[in-house]
Amino acid sequence: MQASSGESLPDLPTSTMNQSIVEADLLKTIMEVSSTAIVLLNPQGQILYANPASENVLGIKLTDILSRTYDAPQWKNTSLDGGPWRDEDQPFNIVLKTKKPVADIRHAIEDAHGTKKYLSINGSPVFDEKGELRSLVFLITDITENVLKQKELEDSESKYRTITELSLSMVYDLDISTGQNQWAGAIQEITGYTTEEYVAIGYEAWSLLIHPEDKDKTLQLFDEAMEKKTKFSCEYRYKTKSGNYVFIEDNGIFLYDKEGVAYRMFGAMINRTEQIEANLALKESESRLLMSLDAVKMGIWSWDIDKREIYWSPQTFAIYGFASDETEISIDKYIKLHPEEDIQKVSQEIQSLKDDPSRSGFNIQHRIFHADGKVHWVESRGNLLRDVEGNPFRLMGTILDVTEAKLAEEALRTSDERFRAFYQFSTEAFLIFDENSLRAKDSNFAFQTLFGYTPEDTKNLRIRSLLTMDSLQKIREKIETNSSDSIEIVCKRKSGEVFPALVSIKRFKYNQSDSIAYSIFDLSPIKEVEELRQINNEIREKNKLIEKQKIELEMAFENLKRTQEQLVQSEKLAALGQLIAGIAHEINNPIGAVKASNQNMLDWQKRYGIASQLFREAILSVPREEQVILKTILSNLDQPIEFYTGKEERLRKKKNKEILMQKGFKADDADEFAEAWVELGIGELEEKYIPLFHSHYLRVFFDYLALEIQFRRNTRSIQLAVDRVSKIMYALKNFSHFDSTGKKIKASVRETIETVLTIYQNQLKRGITVTKNYEDDPAIHCYPDDLLHVWTNLIYNSLQAMSFNGNLVITIKDCGEEVMVSLQDSGPGISPDIQEKIFTPFFTTKPPGEGSGLGLDIVNKIVKRHGGRIELASKPGETIFSIYLPKGN
């Protein structure tokens, strides 16, 4: 603000053509046309600002006003009656001391001509954002005329009548009990009636002339003021003699008797028509400005820094997607409408503007949360207003939705980033060669993993080092013909290992040079699936042959029963029948596993294509942090998958659900995600994986990862089943003669046990609780395949003994020179009278057809082959087999 009569407020920059113009013009107009003096002082008493009306009110020039302090002797301050004006009575001292507003403090001064002026002062303190007193503002009204008139009224009633008639207001004296009114003042000027015509207007007649739309409200305010013993103040439309309505400001005060009953009311009615019509014109001007801003879809805003109040124009509400009549904007609401990093950027820009007096405006683009649920981009411009002391008190500006332009800009800017993201995180290997030098220019992570090269190695690669000669020739022919079809070739890894692959070739511009891109898809897993399917068919044929031989043996056995009853009773022949039934049973299990896995692979093949496509599209849309998590999970999928028992699975799901709910997830979502995570077999839900669960594409990622794991599980299951059949044949061949050839290798006992648990996972989930007490698991010299037979027989015997419902405790303990493995079940136990027979060939307690009697005999021979021993402790409800294996050299 400039303290001059010609310009009381600074002109705002034209670039801000927004609400600031409306508010500044309005404030400027008020300052210029106000008949009240407005004076701003600092806490030291120095006058900082005075509006043009101050010259008339105080009777001295504006420059002289600004050169004085509040208590300058030139004022010649006195009380109204001419006596001295004490310091404690001065409004400046009162506000400075109490920090509270004052109202209607009256005194007298002398103007530049020595004429006495009577003044009424209203004042208020102004605080900064820290609550410290920043300045004091006073509104000074020249009441000289009123004081002099009051003196005259005290001299004579006739003088009172004369003064009221000269006044611009209608003065009334209402007798409440009778409803009669005494009128004086500008009656004809306001109502059009002469004094003689209007003298008969009482309370009832007065109320009938109030506009019907304003009547109820006005009379209600009248009654409430009388009841609450407060002043009556109201604005309403009043009908004149001509039939037109004028806007009246009516102010009155009540007198009460000793019983507190109002008996009289004094008041004045002032014609405010011109002022209100001027305000309406001003509002119309504001409306035209808002229409102009609406045409360009630009909103305006204002922030009162001290009051922490925010104003938004309707277009600003529209930009945020809100209806202006339904939403109230506060500082907290405004903050929540922006991403955290963007609100920090805006805050820093505003703070920088406030700290740098040389700056007056800012221009920044940032994001907002639109009511439609999407993120929009806006361009905000703002200007900072400062007081005469340089302190910022208001920030105002414009806002424009630039989402379409920003999205176009972002699309151009992120085009390369999107390509790089797809390029680096694709599961397909990509390699880019310079078409002229035929040297590699770039490769992605999948290529480096597949071929075994580092990024540094890639720069020196030539295409011939990656292919067999036949495949190289195929590639050359494809390039020459510009064929877009994929071809199947054989590739070479850095180690020299070859593998089948499907290759697509594309010419394109890369870094401003002619380049050739190779997309390489490893066919090894698919080939392995085909080979496993072929093995499955062979096993199925062998199974049919075994079944046929089994039927023939059973028929022969029946014939022997009929013709040689005495031999049927012999133990060896009975054992032979049990052996046949047991073999069929043992082979049917792995064949069933192969069949189930084969069916799963067929289902997998149908779902994988769509899931893989969705995964590739989704990973391009997520933040880098989520991409890194997915990359880590994918790289760990080739590690052994952990299986849980039913109880362990439930406990892990419960724990993971609790973790997710602590992170703010809903119960249903937390339950779904916890179950999906356990099914993936990754392990406990660690903190580093939590960001992935906030992803919009979480279910897409889970579906893809589940299929990846399903593929690996099924191929392993098929391989394990094939190995199992092989081991059964091996056991059958060697049940009477144990082969001592072969070499021991270092292997983990724990891994062999986990392999067997994997085979029997379905049986374990029925009702078995497996407890694993694994201490340090040192590698021992052993025959790992043989140990699989040991754990297979012992674990399956325990499951059958418990009828697949109970507790199985597996313990691995390092005993120095040897490793002890114990398997404890909660079955009925082994009777003492048969404990010595259980390792005898063909001895079994199972019903005919369910066991061969060879299992524990094979277990005993394998343990002895390792130089170990078996100990048995059994009682009802607890059977423990303890196997001691030397570590060896």
Secondary structure, DSSP 8 states (H G I E B T S, - for coil): ---SSS-SS----GGG-SHHHHHHHHHHHHHHH-SSEEEEE-TTSBEEEE-THHHHHHSS-HHHHHT-BTT-GGG--B-TTS-B--GGGSHHHHHHHH-S-EEEEEEEEE-TTS-EEEEEEEEEEEE-TTS-EEEEEEEEEE-HHHHHHHHHHHH-HHHHHHHHHHSSEEEEEEETTTTEEEEEESHHHHHS--HHHHTT--HHHHHHTB-HHHHHHHHHHHHHHHHHT--EEEEEEEE-TTS-EEEEEEEEEEEE-TTS-EEEEEEEEEE-HHHHHHHHHHHHHHHHHHHHHHHTTEEEEEEETTTTEEEE-HHHHHHHT--TTT----HHHHHHTS-HHHHHHHHHHHHHHHH-TT--EEEEEEEEE-TTSSEEEEEEEEEEEE-TTS-EEEEEEEEEE-HHHHHHHHHHHHHHHHHHHHHHH-SSEEEEEETTT-BEEEE-HHHHHHHT--HHHHTT-BGGGGB-HHHHHHHHHHHHHT--S-EEEEEE-TTS-EEEEEEEEEEEEETTEEEEEEEEEE-HHHHHHHHHHHHHHHHHHHHHHHHHHHHHHHHHHHHHHHH-HHHHTSHHHHHHHHHHHHHHHHHHHHHHHHHHHHHHHHHHHHHHHHHHHHHHHHHTTS-HHHHHHHHHHHHTTTS------HHHHHHHHHHHHHHHHHTT--HHHHHHHHHHHHHHT--S--GGGGGGGG-TTHHHHHHHHHHHHHHHHHHHHHHHHHHHHHHHHHHHHHSSS----S--EEE-HHHHHHHHHHHTHHHHHHHEEEEEEE-----EEE-HHHHHHHHHHHHHHHHHHTTT-EEEEEEEEE-SSEEEEEEEE-SS---GGGTTTTTSTT---S-TTS--S-HHHHHHHHHHHTT-EEEEEEETTEEEEEEEEE---
